[in-house]
Amino acid sequence: NLYVNGGNLSAQSISNVSASHDWILSPNPVRNYMNLPVEVTHMKVFNIYGNVITESKIVNGQTQIPINLPAGTYIIQIFFKDMIKAEKLVVL
């Protein structure tokens, strides 16, 4: 897994990452939407250069998130109440 700390991509875990939050980004690759766990509070999407492309607050336990990005490979940073985790996101 990749982790993002303060806007910087890193292969190292950050201090508040917990193994208790295993989640699967689905579908991946994505076309129009993706599903997130209900515990997610907000998310950021980074391009391969580490620049923030989009940031969204997740409201009312929304789990199906629309994806309006050009085709490519991104890193999605997911914020839970007690941790932050990131995964590779492929948009078709």
C-alpha positions as CSV (number, residue, x, y, z in Angstrom):
1,N,0.0,0.0,0.0
2,L,1.0,3.6,-0.6
3,Y,0.5,6.3,2.0
4,V,0.2,10.0,1.6
5,N,1.3,12.3,4.3
6,G,1.0,16.1,4.1
7,G,0.5,15.9,0.3
8,N,3.7,13.8,-0.2
9,L,3.5,10.3,-1.6
10,S,5.3,7.7,0.5
11,A,5.8,4.0,0.6
12,Q,6.2,4.2,4.4
13,S,3.2,4.1,6.7
14,I,2.2,7.2,8.5
15,S,1.9,7.4,12.3
16,N,-1.9,7.0,12.5
17,V,-2.4,4.1,10.0
18,S,-4.0,1.1,11.5
19,A,-4.2,-2.4,10.1
20,S,-7.7,-2.7,11.5
21,H,-9.2,-0.8,8.5
22,D,-8.9,-3.2,5.6
23,W,-10.9,-1.9,2.7
24,I,-11.1,-2.6,-1.0
25,L,-11.5,0.1,-3.5
26,S,-14.1,-1.0,-6.0
27,P,-14.5,-1.1,-8.8
28,N,-10.8,-0.6,-9.7
29,P,-10.3,0.3,-12.5
30,V,-13.2,2.7,-12.4
31,R,-15.3,4.4,-15.1
32,N,-17.9,6.6,-13.6
33,Y,-18.0,5.9,-9.9
34,M,-16.3,4.0,-7.0
35,N,-17.5,2.6,-3.7
36,L,-16.0,3.6,-0.4
37,P,-16.6,2.3,3.1
38,V,-19.3,4.2,5.1
39,E,-16.6,5.2,7.7
40,V,-14.8,7.5,5.2
41,T,-15.0,11.2,6.1
42,H,-13.2,12.7,3.0
43,M,-10.8,11.8,0.2
44,K,-8.1,13.3,-2.0
45,V,-7.0,12.2,-5.4
46,F,-3.4,12.8,-6.5
47,N,-1.8,12.5,-9.9
48,I,1.4,10.5,-10.4
49,Y,3.4,13.6,-9.7
50,G,1.9,14.0,-6.2
51,N,-0.3,17.0,-7.0
52,V,-3.8,17.1,-5.6
53,I,-6.3,16.8,-8.4
54,T,-9.5,16.8,-6.4
55,E,-10.6,16.7,-2.8
56,S,-14.1,15.8,-1.5
57,K,-15.8,15.7,1.8
58,I,-18.0,12.6,2.2
59,V,-21.3,13.5,3.7
60,N,-24.1,11.4,5.3
61,G,-22.2,8.1,4.9
62,Q,-22.2,8.4,1.1
63,T,-20.6,5.3,-0.3
64,Q,-20.9,5.6,-4.1
65,I,-18.7,8.4,-5.3
66,P,-18.8,9.8,-8.8
67,I,-15.4,9.9,-10.6
68,N,-15.0,12.7,-13.2
69,L,-11.3,12.3,-14.1
70,P,-9.5,11.7,-17.3
71,A,-8.3,8.1,-18.0
72,G,-5.0,7.4,-16.1
73,T,-3.4,6.3,-12.9
74,Y,-3.9,8.2,-9.7
75,I,-3.4,7.7,-5.9
76,I,-6.5,8.1,-3.8
77,Q,-6.1,9.1,-0.2
78,I,-9.0,8.0,2.1
79,F,-9.6,9.6,5.5
80,F,-11.2,7.5,8.1
81,K,-12.1,8.9,11.6
82,D,-8.9,7.5,13.1
83,M,-6.5,6.8,10.1
84,I,-5.5,7.8,6.6
85,K,-4.9,5.2,3.9
86,A,-4.1,5.4,0.2
87,E,-4.4,3.1,-2.8
88,K,-3.7,3.2,-6.5
89,L,-6.7,4.2,-8.6
90,V,-7.0,3.4,-12.3
91,V,-9.6,5.4,-14.3
92,L,-10.6,4.0,-17.7
